[in-house]
Amino acid sequence: MTKVLHINAGLENGGGLTHIVSLLQDWQGPAVHLLVFAEGPVAQAARAAGIPTTVLHFKSRYDLGVLKSLADFINAGGYDIVHAHGARAVLFLRLISRRIRCLKVATVHSDPQLDFMGRGVIGDAFTKLYISSLKKMDHLYPVSSPFYDRLRSFGIPADRLTLILNGITFAAAPPVRTAHTGFNMIYVARLHPVKDHALLLRALAQVHLPHAHLWLVGDGPEQAALQQLAADLHLTDTITFSGFQTPAQIRALYLRMDLALLTSISESFPLVLLEAANAGVPVLSSKVGDVAKLVAHPDLGYLFTPGDQAGLAAQLQAAYRDWGLGTLAAKGSALRTYAAAHFSLHQLQDTLWHSYQDLLRKEPVRHG
């Protein structure tokens, strides 16, 4: 029986966490195991979901002392495939590649050239190391067409790439919405430059939305700067910085939201938009990654060009106008129907499982 181990640093609290936990919680194939390098949000969410989880308890983000424990765990478990999620997991898997007997694969959740954005010389060094490590994997799973193209630009051949699109388990029926007043917007994302919260704040200050309120859900290195920008733009009373929220808390928030936002300069196929769709909340997003495959026509939501403040402002006004006319909710219902038909978790799992089997037929793993 094929044995698969998924590994992650364990400190992810955004879309990567949701992807890993939802994928493994409802996995339809043989049993899988999750190993994380440190106690944190991923281990906590995985255990709550009933996923078999091991924590190695490394002391710092790049504690190389964890490498022996990682290699020993993989070999003792007799895993056929080790599937890495995140830059540190890919790097560590590369560093122990000669000590382990398994196929090494990785999901590429974000643009490798932007993962260490804003970290100066050290960030540049880690970017090069990460890209080099990706090239050493036996197979890669980019989660959007642009990420697939990016990996191809690194010289990685097409037969070592399989494009996957995120999927979730959609509820059988739309959730019951919570009555509320005003025009409620939500942006669920870590506070990081690639998410371009600053563009959203400037666009919000530019338009006149008298009954609007924005919830920013997430934490990160940009929090202080964004709070100062909100104050400078006189938006303090219009914005709530909610900090990190659990998936259950986010689902509860969606029930009283009228619009879900995403203003990133780079994305894959964002799980956060699928979660919004599951709640029947229409979306307004930058046209990044494969978002246009979800918001496939105007009846499903609103799109703008990344970095285009005027375009974002115009779409905010359009959504607000539709809310005032009472037609905005219909976009959320239509989005939910479309997403459930095209982006289920079962489709994602089926693609991965068949890929695993193809890899093992081409290169059987010999334990011993």
NUKOL-98109 format. One record per residue: residue in one letter; x, y, z of N, C-alpha, C in turn. Coordinates in steps of 0.1 Angstrom, whole numbers, padded with zeros to 4 digits, always signed. Last residue first. Layout:
AXYZXYZXYZ/...
***
This chain:
G+0147-0005+0024+0156-0015+0029+0168-0010+0035/H+0126+0001-0005+0129+0003+0009+0138-0008+0014/R+0124+0015-0035+0128+0003-0029+0133+0006-0014/V+0099+0028-0056+0107+0031-0044+0111+0017-0038/P+0097+0031-0091+0093+0024-0079+0104+0027-0068/E+0090+0052-0114+0102+0051-0105+0098+0044-0092/K+0066+0048-0127+0078+0052-0135+0091+0050-0127/R+0049+0042-0107+0050+0032-0118+0063+0035-0126/L+0051+0065-0091+0056+0052-0086+0057+0042-0097/L+0038+0084-0108+0052+0085-0104+0058+0072-0100/D+0012+0073-0110+0020+0074-0122+0035+0076-0119/Q+0004+0076-0083+0005+0063-0089+0014+0063-0102/Y+0005+0105-0081+0013+0096-0072+0015+0082-0079/S-0016+0111-0099-0002+0115-0102+0008+0107-0093/H-0038+0101-0087-0034+0095-0100-0020+0099-0103/W-0038+0118-0064-0037+0104-0063-0032+0097-0076/L-0042+0144-0076-0030+0141-0068-0028+0126-0068/T-0067+0141-0088-0056+0145-0096-0043+0141-0089/D-0083+0136-0065-0082+0126-0076-0070+0129-0085/Q-0081+0159-0050-0075+0147-0045-0073+0137-0056/L-0095+0177-0068-0081+0179-0064-0074+0166-0059/Q-0120+0166-0067-0113+0167-0080-0098+0169-0078/H-0127+0169-0040-0126+0156-0046-0118+0156-0059/L-0131+0196-0037-0119+0190-0031-0117+0176-0037/S-0143+0213-0067-0145+0205-0055-0131+0199-0050/F-0149+0233-0087-0137+0233-0079-0139+0226-0066/H-0173+0232-0102-0160+0232-0109-0148+0230-0100/A-0196+0234-0086-0196+0225-0098-0182+0223-0104/A-0190+0253-0068-0192+0239-0063-0192+0229-0075/A-0188+0276-0084-0176+0271-0077-0178+0256-0073/Y-0215+0280-0092-0205+0278-0102-0192+0271-0095/T-0228+0284-0067-0233+0273-0076-0222+0270-0086/R-0214+0307-0058-0214+0294-0050-0218+0283-0059/L-0221+0326-0077-0207+0322-0075-0206+0308-0068/A-0248+0329-0073-0244+0324-0086-0229+0319-0085/S-0248+0340-0047-0254+0327-0049-0250+0321-0062/G-0234+0364-0052-0228+0354-0043-0235+0341-0045/K-0251+0377-0069-0238+0373-0074-0232+0363-0065/A-0273+0381-0052-0275+0372-0063-0261+0368-0069/A-0263+0402-0036-0264+0388-0030-0266+0378-0041/L-0266+0425-0052-0253+0419-0049-0254+0405-0044/T-0290+0438-0055-0287+0427-0065-0274+0420-0062/G-0299+0460-0041-0303+0447-0037-0300+0436-0046/L-0288+0484-0046-0300+0480-0054-0305+0467-0050/G-0267+0484-0028-0278+0494-0026-0290+0490-0034/W-0251+0465-0041-0256+0463-0027-0268+0472-0025/D-0245+0479-0064-0253+0467-0065-0259+0463-0051/R-0229+0499-0053-0241+0503-0060-0250+0490-0061/Y-0208+0484-0043-0216+0491-0034-0229+0495-0040/A-0198+0474-0067-0203+0465-0057-0212+0472-0047/A-0190+0499-0078-0199+0490-0085-0206+0480-0076/Q-0170+0508-0060-0183+0516-0062-0193+0507-0069/L-0151+0488-0064-0157+0490-0051-0171+0497-0052/Q-0145+0493-0091-0152+0481-0087-0158+0481-0073/A-0132+0518-0088-0144+0517-0096-0152+0504-0093/A-0110+0511-0072-0120+0521-0067-0133+0519-0075/L-0096+0495-0090-0102+0489-0077-0113+0498-0072/G-0089+0514-0109-0098+0502-0113-0104+0496-0101/A-0073+0530-0094-0085+0536-0100-0095+0524-0104/Q-0052+0513-0087-0061+0519-0077-0074+0524-0083/D-0039+0486-0098-0046+0496-0104-0056+0502-0094/G-0026+0463-0088-0020+0476-0087-0027+0488-0092/P-0041+0441-0112-0033+0443-0100-0026+0456-0100/T-0073+0450-0125-0059+0448-0128-0050+0450-0115/F-0102+0434-0112-0095+0446-0116-0080+0442-0118/L-0136+0420-0110-0121+0419-0112-0115+0432-0116/Y-0163+0406-0093-0157+0418-0099-0142+0416-0099/G-0189+0381-0100-0180+0390-0091-0174+0401-0099/L-0206+0367-0117-0200+0360-0105-0191+0369-0096/D-0213+0382-0138-0224+0378-0129-0218+0371-0117/P-0190+0384-0154-0193+0395-0145-0205+0391-0135/H-0172+0352-0153-0180+0363-0160-0185+0373-0150/A-0156+0338-0137-0155+0336-0151-0163+0345-0159/V-0140+0336-0112-0149+0347-0116-0149+0348-0131/L-0124+0313-0117-0135+0313-0107-0145+0324-0110/K-0106+0321-0136-0113+0308-0138-0125+0306-0128/A-0095+0343-0125-0105+0345-0136-0112+0332-0140/V-0076+0333-0108-0088+0339-0102-0099+0340-0113/D-0051+0322-0112-0062+0317-0120-0076+0321-0114/G-0032+0351-0108-0032+0336-0108-0043+0331-0118/V-0054+0380-0107-0041+0373-0106-0043+0358-0106/K-0070+0405-0107-0070+0395-0117-0056+0388-0117/S-0082+0412-0075-0073+0415-0085-0072+0403-0095/S-0118+0409-0067-0104+0404-0067-0095+0411-0078/L-0146+0404-0049-0139+0414-0057-0124+0412-0056/V-0173+0381-0046-0159+0385-0045-0155+0396-0054/P-0202+0372-0026-0195+0376-0038-0181+0381-0036/V-0208+0345-0005-0204+0359-0005-0197+0362-0019/G-0215+0319+0001-0224+0327-0008-0221+0341-0008/A-0197+0303+0013-0206+0311+0022-0216+0319+0014/N-0183+0295-0009-0190+0285-0001-0200+0291+0008/A-0170+0319-0016-0180+0313-0024-0189+0303-0017/A-0151+0320+0005-0162+0330+0004-0173+0325-0005/E-0136+0298-0001-0143+0298+0011-0154+0309+0011/L-0126+0306-0026-0135+0295-0026-0143+0294-0012/L-0110+0327-0016-0121+0330-0025-0131+0319-0026/V-0091+0313-0002-0100+0322+0005-0112+0326-0003/L-0077+0299-0020-0087+0291-0012-0096+0301-0006/P-0068+0312-0051-0069+0314-0037-0080+0306-0030/F-0045+0301-0069-0060+0300-0071-0065+0300-0057/S-0022+0323-0064-0024+0311-0072-0038+0309-0076/E-0010+0357-0068-0017+0346-0061-0017+0334-0070/S+0001+0390-0065+0004+0376-0070-0004+0366-0061/I-0009+0412-0055-0002+0414-0068+0002+0400-0073/S-0042+0412-0040-0028+0407-0042-0022+0411-0055/T-0067+0417-0030-0060+0428-0038-0045+0424-0041/L-0098+0406-0024-0085+0401-0025-0078+0411-0035/L-0129+0404-0004-0119+0412-0012-0105+0404-0013/A-0163+0398-0003-0150+0394+0000-0140+0400-0010/L-0193+0413+0009-0183+0413-0002-0170+0408+0004/D-0209+0411+0031-0215+0414+0018-0206+0412+0006/M-0210+0391+0060-0203+0399+0050-0211+0400+0037/R-0219+0373+0079-0224+0387+0080-0216+0397+0071/L-0206+0350+0074-0221+0350+0074-0227+0364+0075/Y-0179+0354+0077-0185+0354+0063-0200+0355+0064/L-0176+0349+0104-0175+0362+0099-0182+0363+0085/A-0177+0321+0105-0187+0328+0112-0187+0343+0107/R-0153+0315+0091-0166+0311+0085-0178+0318+0092/I-0135+0325+0109-0136+0331+0096-0150+0328+0090/Q-0138+0307+0130-0141+0321+0132-0143+0329+0119/A-0129+0284+0118-0143+0285+0123-0147+0299+0125/P-0102+0290+0112-0111+0288+0101-0126+0289+0106/T-0093+0317+0135-0093+0303+0131-0103+0302+0119/Q-0074+0347+0128-0087+0341+0132-0087+0326+0127/F-0052+0374+0136-0054+0360+0132-0067+0354+0137/G-0068+0406+0133-0058+0397+0136-0060+0383+0131/S-0087+0426+0126-0092+0414+0134-0080+0405+0139/F-0090+0458+0123-0079+0448+0122-0082+0437+0131/T-0116+0474+0108-0113+0466+0119-0101+0457+0116/I-0123+0506+0095-0115+0494+0094-0114+0487+0107/T-0134+0530+0100-0140+0523+0089-0134+0509+0088/D-0120+0545+0118-0134+0540+0122-0140+0531+0111/T-0097+0550+0103-0096+0542+0115-0110+0537+0119/L-0093+0565+0081-0101+0553+0079-0102+0545+0092/H-0076+0586+0074-0089+0589+0082-0098+0577+0080/L-0052+0581+0065-0063+0583+0055-0076+0585+0061/D-0037+0578+0088-0034+0589+0079-0045+0592+0069/A-0048+0554+0097-0050+0566+0105-0048+0578+0096/A-0040+0536+0077-0054+0538+0079-0057+0551+0087/L-0012+0538+0081-0018+0543+0069-0033+0545+0070/Q-0010+0526+0106-0007+0540+0105-0013+0546+0092/Q-0018+0501+0099-0026+0508+0109-0023+0523+0108/L+0002+0494+0082-0011+0495+0076-0020+0503+0086/A+0024+0493+0099+0024+0503+0088+0010+0505+0082/A+0017+0472+0116+0019+0486+0121+0018+0496+0110/Q+0015+0450+0097+0004+0455+0105+0006+0469+0110/E+0033+0437+0081+0029+0451+0076+0018+0457+0086/P+0039+0412+0090+0049+0422+0092+0044+0436+0088/G+0008+0399+0104+0020+0399+0096+0028+0411+0098/D-0026+0385+0104-0015+0393+0110-0003+0392+0101/G-0061+0387+0096-0048+0382+0094-0038+0391+0102/V-0086+0405+0082-0084+0393+0090-0070+0387+0087/L-0101+0434+0082-0089+0429+0077-0085+0417+0087/W-0133+0446+0073-0126+0437+0083-0113+0432+0076/L-0148+0476+0067-0139+0466+0062-0132+0459+0074/H-0179+0491+0060-0169+0488+0070-0161+0476+0065/A-0201+0517+0046-0192+0505+0045-0183+0503+0057/H-0218+0537+0042-0223+0527+0051-0213+0515+0051/P-0205+0555+0023-0209+0559+0037-0213+0549+0047/L-0182+0556+0003-0191+0544+0007-0195+0547+0021/H-0166+0571-0021-0175+0575-0010-0185+0563-0008/V-0130+0565-0026-0144+0564-0029-0153+0569-0018/Q-0105+0568-0014-0108+0576-0027-0123+0576-0030/A-0102+0550+0006-0103+0565+0009-0107+0573-0002/L-0101+0527-0009-0113+0529-0001-0114+0544+0004/A-0076+0530-0021-0088+0530-0030-0101+0533-0021/R-0060+0528+0001-0060+0541-0006-0072+0542-0015/L-0066+0502+0010-0069+0513+0019-0069+0527+0011/L-0057+0488-0013-0071+0487-0009-0074+0499+0000/L-0029+0493-0012-0037+0497-0024-0052+0498-0020/A-0023+0480+0012-0021+0495+0011-0030+0500-0001/H-0024+0453+0007-0035+0460+0015-0035+0475+0014/D-0009+0435-0009-0012+0449-0013-0024+0455-0006/K+0002+0411-0006-0012+0411-0006-0017+0425-0009/V+0029+0414-0006+0024+0408-0018+0009+0409-0018/P+0035+0425+0021+0034+0434+0009+0028+0428-0003/H+0011+0412+0045+0024+0411+0038+0023+0419+0025/L-0008+0400+0065-0005+0414+0063+0010+0414+0057/R-0027+0373+0051-0016+0378+0060-0012+0392+0056/A-0062+0376+0047-0049+0374+0041-0038+0379+0052/V-0093+0384+0039-0086+0374+0047-0073+0372+0041/Y-0114+0410+0041-0102+0406+0033-0094+0397+0043/I-0147+0420+0037-0137+0413+0045-0126+0409+0035/M-0174+0444+0043-0164+0438+0035-0153+0431+0043/N-0208+0454+0046-0196+0447+0053-0187+0441+0043/F-0227+0479+0049-0221+0472+0038-0208+0467+0043/G-0255+0479+0072-0243+0484+0066-0238+0475+0055/T-0265+0453+0096-0267+0466+0089-0254+0470+0082/H-0276+0419+0094-0267+0430+0098-0270+0442+0091/A-0282+0384+0099-0287+0398+0096-0278+0408+0102/T-0264+0359+0085-0266+0366+0097-0271+0380+0094/R-0275+0331+0064-0268+0344+0066-0272+0351+0079/V-0269+0298+0065-0279+0308+0068-0271+0321+0071/P-0252+0284+0036-0253+0287+0051-0264+0298+0053/P-0266+0263+0011-0260+0275+0015-0262+0278+0030/A-0259+0227+0014-0269+0238+0012-0262+0251+0016/A-0237+0211+0016-0248+0207+0007-0258+0218+0004/A-0206+0228+0013-0217+0224+0021-0229+0221+0011/F-0177+0217-0005-0188+0226-0004-0200+0220+0004/T-0145+0213+0001-0158+0206+0002-0169+0216+0004/I-0124+0228-0024-0129+0226-0010-0141+0217-0011/G-0093+0232-0042-0107+0228-0041-0111+0227-0027/N-0069+0246-0064-0074+0244-0051-0089+0240-0052/L-0055+0228-0091-0063+0240-0087-0069+0236-0073/I-0024+0218-0105-0036+0215-0097-0042+0228-0093/L-0002+0207-0129-0010+0218-0125-0022+0213-0117/T+0027+0191-0126+0013+0188-0127+0005+0200-0121/L+0059+0185-0139+0050+0194-0134+0035+0189-0136/R+0077+0170-0153+0079+0170-0138+0069+0180-0132/D+0072+0175-0179+0068+0161-0174+0071+0160-0159/A+0082+0200-0184+0068+0199-0183+0064+0185-0177/P+0113+0208-0166+0105+0202-0178+0091+0200-0174/I+0125+0238-0155+0119+0226-0151+0110+0220-0162/G+0135+0263-0161+0140+0252-0168+0135+0238-0163/F+0121+0284-0151+0134+0280-0143+0141+0268-0150/S+0099+0285-0166+0109+0295-0169+0122+0292-0161/R+0084+0266-0153+0089+0262-0166+0100+0272-0170/L+0077+0281-0131+0085+0269-0129+0091+0265-0142/R+0060+0299-0143+0072+0304-0136+0082+0292-0135/D+0039+0283-0153+0048+0290-0162+0061+0295-0156/Y+0029+0276-0128+0033+0266-0137+0043+0272-0147/F+0020+0301-0119+0031+0294-0112+0037+0283-0120/P+0000+0307-0138+0012+0315-0137+0023+0308-0130/S-0018+0285-0131-0012+0285-0144+0001+0294-0144/S-0014+0272-0098-0020+0281-0107-0012+0280-0120/V+0000+0255-0081-0015+0256-0079-0021+0267-0087/P+0023+0230-0091+0020+0244-0090+0004+0245-0089/Y+0038+0204-0080+0024+0207-0082+0021+0222-0080/L+0066+0184-0091+0061+0196-0085+0046+0198-0089/H+0089+0158-0085+0077+0163-0091+0072+0175-0084/D+0114+0155-0073+0110+0146-0084+0098+0151-0091/M+0134+0185-0068+0123+0176-0065+0120+0167-0076/K+0153+0202-0076+0158+0189-0072+0147+0180-0068/K+0141+0226-0080+0146+0219-0092+0151+0205-0089/L+0137+0235-0055+0126+0231-0062+0130+0222-0074/S+0163+0243-0048+0157+0232-0042+0145+0226-0049/S+0165+0266-0064+0175+0255-0066+0169+0242-0060/I+0146+0282-0051+0144+0278-0065+0153+0266-0069/Y+0158+0284-0026+0145+0278-0027+0143+0273-0042/L+0181+0299-0032+0182+0285-0026+0169+0278-0027/K+0170+0323-0041+0179+0314-0050+0180+0300-0045/T+0157+0331-0018+0150+0329-0031+0158+0320-0040/F+0178+0334+0000+0168+0324+0002+0160+0321-0010/A+0190+0357-0011+0197+0344-0010+0188+0333-0008/D+0170+0376-0009+0175+0372-0023+0182+0359-0022/G+0168+0378+0019+0157+0373+0011+0161+0369-0003/I+0193+0389+0024+0190+0376+0029+0178+0370+0022/V+0190+0414+0012+0200+0405+0007+0197+0391+0012/G+0154+0420+0017+0168+0424+0014+0177+0413+0009/R+0128+0413+0020+0138+0408+0031+0152+0411+0027/G+0109+0417+0001+0110+0427+0011+0120+0423+0022/M+0100+0383-0005+0099+0397-0009+0101+0406+0003/F+0101+0356-0005+0109+0363+0004+0110+0378+0001/D+0083+0349-0025+0081+0344-0012+0089+0351-0001/L+0086+0356-0052+0081+0366-0043+0079+0362-0028/Q+0096+0335-0066+0104+0348-0067+0098+0359-0057/P+0076+0315-0063+0089+0314-0056+0098+0327-0056/D+0043+0323-0057+0054+0325-0067+0068+0325-0059/S+0028+0294-0040+0030+0309-0043+0042+0310-0052/H+0027+0267-0036+0015+0275-0033+0016+0290-0037/V+0036+0239-0050+0041+0253-0050+0029+0262-0049/T+0042+0209-0034+0032+0218-0039+0037+0232-0039/A+0065+0183-0042+0062+0196-0035+0050+0203-0042/V+0083+0152-0036+0074+0161-0044+0070+0173-0036/K+0104+0125-0038+0102+0139-0032+0094+0148-0041/L+0102+0091-0030+0101+0102-0040+0098+0115-0033/C+0128+0076-0009+0114+0079-0013+0114+0089-0024/R+0149+0072+0013+0145+0064+0002+0130+0066-0001/I+0174+0095+0024+0161+0090+0025+0158+0082+0012/R+0198+0108+0022+0196+0100+0034+0183+0092+0033/R+0198+0126+0001+0207+0114+0000+0205+0104+0012/S+0181+0146+0010+0177+0138-0001+0185+0125-0002/I+0182+0165+0029+0183+0151+0034+0181+0141+0023/L+0179+0189+0015+0191+0187+0023+0193+0173+0028/R+0153+0187+0005+0165+0187-0004+0177+0183+0004/L+0138+0190+0028+0137+0178+0020+0149+0176+0011/F+0145+0216+0034+0149+0206+0043+0149+0192+0036/L+0132+0230+0012+0147+0231+0015+0152+0220+0024/V+0105+0223+0016+0112+0219+0003+0128+0220+0006/A+0100+0235+0041+0099+0220+0039+0106+0215+0027/R+0105+0262+0035+0114+0255+0044+0112+0240+0043/A+0084+0267+0016+0098+0268+0012+0107+0261+0022/G+0056+0244+0012+0063+0256+0018+0078+0255+0016/H+0052+0211+0016+0044+0223+0014+0052+0235+0021/A+0061+0179+0002+0065+0191+0009+0055+0203+0006/H+0057+0146+0005+0051+0157-0002+0053+0170+0007/V+0072+0116-0001+0071+0127+0009+0068+0140+0001/I+0063+0083-0008+0063+0097-0013+0063+0106-0001/D+0067+0060+0008+0070+0060-0006+0071+0074-0012/Y+0080+0055+0040+0071+0063+0031+0076+0062+0017/G+0089+0041+0063+0088+0034+0050+0079+0042+0040/G+0093+0052+0088+0079+0050+0084+0078+0043+0071/A+0121+0053+0089+0114+0044+0098+0100+0042+0094/N+0125+0074+0070+0130+0060+0067+0123+0050+0076/I+0112+0096+0082+0108+0092+0069+0112+0077+0066/F+0126+0098+0106+0112+0096+0106+0107+0090+0093/D+0152+0103+0098+0149+0091+0106+0134+0088+0105/A+0149+0128+0086+0153+0117+0078+0150+0104+0085/L+0141+0143+0109+0132+0142+0097+0136+0130+0089/S+0163+0141+0125+0150+0136+0130+0141+0134+0118/K+0182+0154+0109+0184+0140+0113+0171+0134+0117/L+0171+0180+0108+0173+0172+0096+0174+0157+0099/V+0171+0196+0130+0159+0188+0128+0161+0179+0116/G+0193+0212+0130+0193+0200+0139+0181+0191+0137/L+0189+0235+0117+0193+0223+0109+0194+0211+0117/D+0165+0258+0120+0173+0249+0129+0176+0236+0121/Y+0152+0279+0110+0161+0272+0101+0171+0264+0110/R+0134+0288+0130+0129+0286+0116+0139+0277+0108/S+0142+0268+0159+0141+0281+0152+0137+0278+0138/K+0138+0243+0170+0140+0255+0179+0139+0268+0172/F+0113+0218+0163+0126+0225+0160+0126+0238+0168/H+0093+0197+0168+0097+0207+0178+0111+0212+0175/L+0081+0178+0152+0095+0176+0155+0100+0186+0165/V+0049+0163+0155+0056+0176+0156+0071+0173+0160/T+0025+0146+0135+0037+0145+0144+0044+0159+0143/T-0008+0135+0131+0001+0146+0131+0013+0143+0140/P-0037+0124+0116-0025+0120+0123-0014+0129+0121/I-0065+0146+0119-0054+0141+0110-0042+0136+0118/G-0086+0158+0132-0085+0143+0133-0074+0138+0123/A-0088+0185+0133-0095+0178+0122-0094+0163+0122/A-0072+0190+0154-0086+0193+0155-0094+0186+0145/R-0048+0185+0141-0052+0176+0152-0067+0178+0154/A-0047+0206+0123-0047+0192+0118-0052+0183+0129/A-0046+0229+0139-0057+0227+0131-0058+0213+0126/Q-0021+0224+0152-0033+0226+0160-0046+0223+0151/A-0003+0223+0131-0005+0211+0139-0018+0212+0147/V-0006+0250+0121-0009+0238+0113-0012+0226+0121/P+0001+0268+0143-0013+0267+0137-0016+0255+0129/G+0024+0248+0162+0019+0260+0157+0005+0258+0151/E+0055+0232+0167+0041+0233+0171+0036+0247+0167/A+0074+0224+0138+0072+0231+0150+0058+0231+0154/F+0075+0208+0115+0087+0210+0122+0086+0217+0136/V+0051+0182+0110+0055+0196+0110+0067+0198+0118/L+0036+0157+0091+0047+0160+0100+0050+0175+0098/L+0008+0136+0085+0013+0150+0085+0024+0151+0095/H-0001+0108+0065+0004+0114+0078+0009+0128+0075/V-0028+0089+0051-0017+0098+0050-0013+0103+0064/A-0043+0059+0040-0040+0068+0051-0028+0076+0048/P-0055+0058+0005-0049+0052+0017-0045+0063+0027/G-0079+0084-0004-0071+0073-0007-0066+0067+0006/Q-0094+0107+0003-0101+0095+0000-0093+0083-0003/W-0092+0131+0029-0085+0123+0019-0092+0110+0016/D-0101+0151+0045-0111+0144+0037-0105+0135+0027/Q-0078+0161+0057-0089+0157+0065-0099+0148+0058/L-0061+0168+0036-0058+0156+0044-0070+0151+0052/L-0072+0192+0026-0068+0181+0017-0067+0167+0025/S-0076+0208+0048-0087+0203+0040-0084+0191+0032/V-0048+0212+0055-0058+0205+0064-0070+0200+0057/I-0036+0224+0033-0031+0211+0038-0042+0204+0047/H-0053+0247+0028-0051+0237+0018-0046+0224+0024/T-0050+0261+0053-0063+0256+0048-0062+0245+0038/L-0022+0267+0052-0028+0259+0063-0041+0253+0058/G-0021+0283+0029-0014+0270+0029-0019+0261+0040/G-0036+0305+0035-0042+0296+0026-0035+0283+0026/G-0022+0308+0068-0031+0314+0058-0036+0303+0049/N-0003+0302+0086-0017+0304+0091-0026+0310+0081/E+0025+0282+0092+0016+0288+0082+0003+0290+0089/L+0042+0267+0108+0039+0281+0112+0029+0288+0103/G+0050+0243+0097+0040+0243+0108+0036+0257+0113/A+0065+0234+0076+0072+0240+0088+0063+0241+0100/N+0055+0201+0065+0053+0216+0065+0060+0221+0077/I+0047+0172+0047+0055+0179+0056+0054+0194+0054/H+0031+0141+0043+0031+0155+0040+0039+0162+0051/L+0037+0108+0031+0039+0118+0043+0039+0132+0037/V+0022+0079+0021+0025+0093+0018+0026+0101+0030/K+0024+0047+0009+0024+0055+0021+0029+0069+0017/T+0006+0022-0008+0013+0034-0010+0012+0042+0003/M+0008-0012+0000+0000+0000+0000+0009+0012+0000/
***
